[in-house]
């Protein structure tokens, strides 16, 4: 394995616990996880969220033809890749993102050694949290999600509910979940990857955090578990809060979604085949893929149940 370690991407849908897992990774003394350098620190990737970039779109010098000319985005991306390539046993470097689902093919061509950690959550819990957070407007779901959803699921009927109603917004958020999960499912075979459920993080943290450490090529450390124990009783609050009380993670959505909202969600998930994400991941056999010399010795079976 030596001193080198592959850099990594932690990818998750909005309101899936990515801030929490980012903090947990950062609590390990040998892991550095940068917070959304593409989508939160540069407006371009947020404004072009879900617009597909394939591996064949990658250009070694220009990176992508749609990147704006005359600003510092290309130099930033080149410098960022160089920084990630400094990843080593003493400091495994990665980053967290919620907005690169449509660009995973391009990203793999841009960073061939990149490992991918996909964090997923129960879709109904995501929708419930998105509706309460105001992220539909922040991420421009109404403009960006329906075209991407129709590209993937052209047979899907129109969404339910009057414009602006809770039913319509719930369906829109469910379309976002189905779209991003489908894009991830199709792209995962190109990466050495590990798929982790948020429920596993909060309900079986020792097993899950140990599996993540091994996947990244470092020894498990008590720091992340100690951080989690504190975060389950306290939060920094707000839209990007990382509080994760186990019962709220697994059951909180049941208190917030009404019958019409649930019907709109089920309608979308059924059409897209994402009614049960855990079953989809397990059926595909895409919990881990070991393709590089510094990959894990084995996968933790706890993560595939």
N, C-alpha and C positions, 0 to 999 in steps of 0.2 A: 504493500500500500504506500510505503514511503511517507514523505512529508506533504505531498500534494493532496489536495482535496478538491473535488468538483464544486463549483459554486451552485447555488440552488435558488429556486423560485418557490415561494409560498403563495399559492393562488386560491382565491375563494370568492364566492359571490358576496356582494355587500350584505352586511348584517348576518354573517355566518360564524363569527367568532375569530376572525383573522387578526383583529387587534390583540385579543387575548393570546392567541398562539404566537404571534409576533413577540409579545412581551415575554412569554415563556421561553422561547428560543433565546432571546436576549439575556435571560437570566442564567444561561449556561456560560461559563467563563470562556469557552472556546468557540462560541457561535456569535456572529454579528449578523443581524437581519435588518436591513434598511427599509424604511416605511414608505412604500409607494413612490419610488423615484420617477416612474413614468407618468402616472395618472394624477398625482397630487402636486407634484413640483413642476410639471409642465402642462399647460392647458391643452396642448395639441392632442394628446392621447385620450383625454377625457372627452374632448369634442368629437373625436373620431372613434369613439368606443363602438365595438361590434362590427366595424367595417372590416371585411376580411382581407388579411395579408397572408399570402401563401409562401412556402419556402422558395418557390421560383421567383418571387418578387424581390428577394434580397439581392442587393448590389454591394460588393465589397467596399467601395469608397463612398458612394452616395447613400448606402444603406437601404433606402426606399425612395422611389420616384416621387411619392406624395409628401415627403418631409419638406417643410418650407425652406426655401433658399434664403440666404442672407441673415440668418440668425444663428444662435449658438447651440441649437438642438443637436445637430449632427456631431459637432465636437464634444458635446456633453455625452452623447451615447457612446462614442468611441472611448472617451476617458472612463466612462462607467464600466464598460466591458473590460478595459485594462485593469481597473480596480478589482473587479470580481475575479479576474485571473490570478490575483495575489492570494487566493484562498489556499490555506495550508492547514496542517494538523493543529497548529497552535491557535488558528483563527479561521474557522470555516465561514466564508462570507456569502450571504445571500440577500434576497429582498422579497418583500411582500407586495402583492398587487391584487386588485379587484377588477382591473379594467383591461386585461390583455387577452381575454378569451378568444377574440377574433383574430389574434395575431400570433398564435402559438407556432404555426408552421414557420413564419418569418423569424420568430424569436429563436427557434431551434437552429435555423440556418445561421443566424447572427451569433449565437452562443452555443456551439455544438456540444460542449461538455456540461451544459446546464442540467441539473437534476430538477425534478418537479415534485413538490408536495401539494397535493390537491386536498383542501379542507372542504368537506361538504356538510350540509345540515339539512334536517327535515324541511322540505319546501314550504310547508304551511307555516312553520316557525319563521322562516325567512320572510315570507309575505307579510305576516303579522308585524314583524319588526320593521320592515320597510315602510309599511303604512303609517306606523307611529313615529317614524324618524324624519320624514320630509325628504328622503333621498330620491324619490321619483322625479322631482324637479331638479335637484342638484345634478343627477346623472342624465337628465333629459330622456327619461324612459319613453315618453310619448312619441318623440321624434325618432329615436334610435332603435328601440326594441322591436316594434312591429315589422319593419322591413327585414331585419335579421331573422325574426321568427318565421316569416313567410318563406324566406330562402331555404330554411331547413325543413319546414313543414308546410309545403304548398297546398296540401289537402285540408288544412285547418279551416274551420268556419270562422266567421267574424266573432270578435270577443263580445261578451254579454254586458248588458248594463248601459245606462245613459251616460254620456260624456261627463266626467267629473264625479260620478257616483262612486260610493265605496265598492260596489260590485265591479264597476269598470276598472277601478284602480287595482283591486285585488287580482283581476284577470291579467292586467298589464304587468304587475309584479310577478305573477306566475309565469307569464311568457318570458320574462327576463331569466328566471331560474331555469326553465326548460331550455332556452336558447344557450345559455352559458354552459350548462351541464352537457348538452349535446356536443357543443364545440369542443369541450374538454375531452369527452369520451372519444371523439374522432382523432384528437391530437395526441392522446397519451401514449400510443405505441411508439411514437418518435422519441420519447424521453425515458431515461431511467426514472421511475416514479414511485411514489408511495401515496395511497389514498387513505385519508384519515377522516373519521366522523367526529363532529364536535361533541356528540354524546360520549364517545370514547374518551375524549380529552378530559371531560369533567367527571365522568363516572368511573373510569379506570385509568387515572392519570399516570400511575407508576408504570404500567405496561406500555401505555401509548407513548409517553415521553422517552422511555427507554428505547422503543422501536425507532422513534425519530432520531435519537442520538446515533444509534447504530447505522441507520440509513445514511446519515451525513458523515459517518466515519469518525465519530468521537465517542469517548466513554461516557456513559450516563453520569449525571451530576445531581446532587440534591437541590441545587439552586432553583430550577424551574418548579419543582414540586412545592418547595417552600413558598415561592411567589404565588402559586395557584391557591394555596391554602389561605393566604392573605387576601387574594383578589375575590374569593368567594364570599367574603363578608364586607368588602369595601370596594368602591368604584370611584374613578375620576369623574363619572357621570357624563351626560351629554350624548350627542348624536353618535360619537365614536367611542362610547364607553366600552370598557373591557371587563365589567363585572360579569361573572358567570356562576350564579348559584345553580347547582345541578337541577333542581326542580323547575326553575324558570326556563332553563335551556330545553328540557324535554317536554314540558307540559304547559308552559305559559301561554302559548298560542291558542290553546283551547278556550281561554277566558276572553280573548280579544276578537275572535272572528265570529261573525254571525252567519246564519244559514245561507243568505244570498252570497256572501263573500266566499264561503266554503264551496258553494255550488260553482261559482265562477272559477275558482282555483282548480277544482276537480275536473271541470270541463277542459281546461287547458292542459293539465297534466295527463289526462287520459288520451287526448289527441296526440300529444308528443311522446307518449310512452315513458313518462317520468313520474308515474304515480308512486313508485317505490324505488328511490335511488339506490338503496343498499342492495336490493335484488339485481338492479342493472349492473352495478359494479361487480358483484359476485358472479353473475352469469357471464360477464365478459372475461372474467379471470384477470382483471387489470388492477389488482391490489399492489403488486410490485412488479418491476421489470429490472432485472440485473444484467446490465450490458457493459459496464465499465470496470476497470481493474479495482477502483476504490469503492465499489458497491458493497452492500451489506452481505454478511455471510449467510443470513437467512432472514425470511420475513416473519414478523410476529403474527401468529394466527389469530390473536385477539382482535386485530384490526380488520379481519375479514368476516367477522361474525355479526 
